[in-house]
Amino acid sequence: MPAVLFLDSDVALDLLMQRADFYKFSAQLFLKIQNRKASGFMSATGFINTHYFLRKYLGKEKSLQTLKEFKTLVSIAGINDQNIDRALYSSFPDFEDAMQHEAALNCKADFILTRNLKHYKKSTLPVYTPEDYLKNFNS
């Protein structure tokens, strides 16, 4: 059964903006998702944040076209009242990170992938950078 991966927006931006130091790993990761060797999820907030930065980089029209293509690779993890309550009362120092964690739990993610490991110190799920995930779980 393919791994369920919850992707932080920085991982998506590394791919879509072809960020020099990180593009290689995000491209390998999304190739796994495209080839159905893993399932990729993001939160709605993460997807919106991706658009915000991508629009500044590519402009509105190119950003929307890029996101339409990108959306074929990822699903959006839902959030409900209980998730918001848990995030509000969680021990995460940042509410947005707590919400991302809740979205990852909702989609039954096996792993959270981010370059900001410090944001997920309170995670109950394993957290990896794309590079470390690929090194440890590339099959």
C-alpha positions as CSV (number, residue, x, y, z in Angstrom):
1,M,0.0,0.0,0.0
2,P,1.5,3.4,-1.0
3,A,2.5,5.8,1.8
4,V,0.2,8.7,2.6
5,L,2.3,11.9,2.6
6,F,1.1,15.2,4.0
7,L,3.0,18.0,2.3
8,D,3.8,21.3,3.8
9,S,3.6,24.2,1.3
10,D,7.4,24.7,1.3
11,V,7.7,21.3,-0.4
12,A,5.2,22.3,-3.1
13,L,6.9,25.6,-3.6
14,D,10.3,23.9,-4.0
15,L,8.9,22.0,-6.9
16,L,6.8,24.7,-8.5
17,M,9.4,27.5,-8.2
18,Q,12.3,25.1,-8.9
19,R,14.2,26.3,-5.9
20,A,17.8,25.5,-6.5
21,D,18.9,23.6,-3.4
22,F,15.6,21.7,-2.9
23,Y,14.1,21.2,-6.4
24,K,15.8,17.8,-7.0
25,F,14.3,16.2,-3.9
26,S,10.8,17.7,-4.4
27,A,10.8,16.6,-8.0
28,Q,11.7,13.0,-7.0
29,L,9.0,13.1,-4.4
30,F,6.3,14.3,-6.7
31,L,7.4,11.7,-9.3
32,K,6.7,9.0,-6.7
33,I,3.2,10.6,-6.2
34,Q,2.6,10.9,-10.0
35,N,3.6,7.2,-10.4
36,R,1.2,6.3,-7.5
37,K,4.0,5.0,-5.3
38,A,2.7,7.4,-2.7
39,S,-0.3,9.6,-2.1
40,G,0.1,13.3,-1.6
41,F,-2.1,15.5,0.5
42,M,-2.1,19.2,1.5
43,S,-4.3,21.3,3.6
44,A,-6.5,24.0,2.0
45,T,-4.4,26.5,3.9
46,G,-1.2,25.1,2.4
47,F,-2.6,25.2,-1.1
48,I,-3.7,28.8,-0.6
49,N,-0.2,29.7,0.8
50,T,1.4,28.0,-2.2
51,H,-0.8,30.2,-4.5
52,Y,0.1,33.3,-2.6
53,F,3.9,32.9,-3.1
54,L,3.6,31.3,-6.6
55,R,1.5,34.3,-7.8
56,K,4.3,36.7,-6.7
57,Y,6.8,34.5,-8.6
58,L,4.9,33.7,-11.8
59,G,2.1,36.2,-12.0
60,K,-1.6,35.5,-11.6
61,E,-2.4,33.6,-14.8
62,K,0.7,31.4,-14.9
63,S,0.3,30.7,-11.2
64,L,-3.3,29.5,-11.6
65,Q,-2.4,27.3,-14.6
66,T,0.5,25.8,-12.7
67,L,-1.8,25.1,-9.7
68,K,-4.4,23.5,-11.9
69,E,-1.7,21.0,-13.2
70,F,-0.3,20.6,-9.7
71,K,-3.7,19.9,-8.2
72,T,-3.8,16.6,-10.3
73,L,-1.0,15.3,-8.0
74,V,-2.4,16.2,-4.6
75,S,-5.6,15.9,-2.7
76,I,-6.9,18.3,0.0
77,A,-7.1,17.1,3.5
78,G,-10.3,18.2,5.3
79,I,-10.7,20.0,8.6
80,N,-13.6,20.0,10.9
81,D,-14.7,21.6,14.2
82,Q,-12.9,19.0,16.3
83,N,-9.7,19.6,14.4
84,I,-9.9,23.3,15.1
85,D,-10.6,22.7,18.8
86,R,-7.7,20.3,19.1
87,A,-5.4,22.8,17.3
88,L,-6.6,25.6,19.6
89,Y,-5.7,23.6,22.7
90,S,-2.7,21.8,21.3
91,S,0.9,22.3,22.6
92,F,2.0,23.5,19.2
93,P,3.5,27.0,19.6
94,D,2.1,28.1,16.2
95,F,-1.7,27.7,15.4
96,E,-1.2,27.3,11.7
97,D,1.3,24.4,12.3
98,A,-1.2,22.8,14.7
99,M,-3.9,23.1,12.0
100,Q,-1.5,21.5,9.4
101,H,-0.9,18.7,11.8
102,E,-4.6,18.2,12.3
103,A,-5.1,18.1,8.5
104,A,-2.4,15.4,8.3
105,L,-4.2,13.4,11.0
106,N,-7.5,13.7,9.1
107,C,-6.1,12.3,5.9
108,K,-4.5,9.5,7.9
109,A,-1.0,10.5,6.7
110,D,1.9,8.2,7.5
111,F,4.4,11.1,7.3
112,I,4.5,14.9,7.3
113,L,7.1,16.2,4.8
114,T,8.5,19.7,5.3
115,R,11.7,21.6,5.3
116,N,10.7,23.3,8.5
117,L,11.2,20.4,10.9
118,K,11.2,22.7,13.9
119,H,7.6,23.6,13.2
120,Y,6.5,20.1,13.8
121,K,8.4,19.2,17.0
122,K,5.1,18.4,18.7
123,S,3.8,16.1,15.9
124,T,2.5,12.7,16.7
125,L,3.4,11.7,13.2
126,P,6.9,11.1,11.8
127,V,8.2,14.2,10.1
128,Y,10.9,14.3,7.4
129,T,12.4,16.6,4.9
130,P,11.8,15.3,1.4
131,E,15.5,14.5,1.1
132,D,15.5,12.4,4.3
133,Y,12.2,10.7,3.4
134,L,13.6,9.7,0.0
135,K,16.8,8.4,1.5
136,N,14.9,6.3,4.1
137,F,11.8,5.1,2.1
138,N,12.7,5.2,-1.6
139,S,11.5,2.0,-3.0
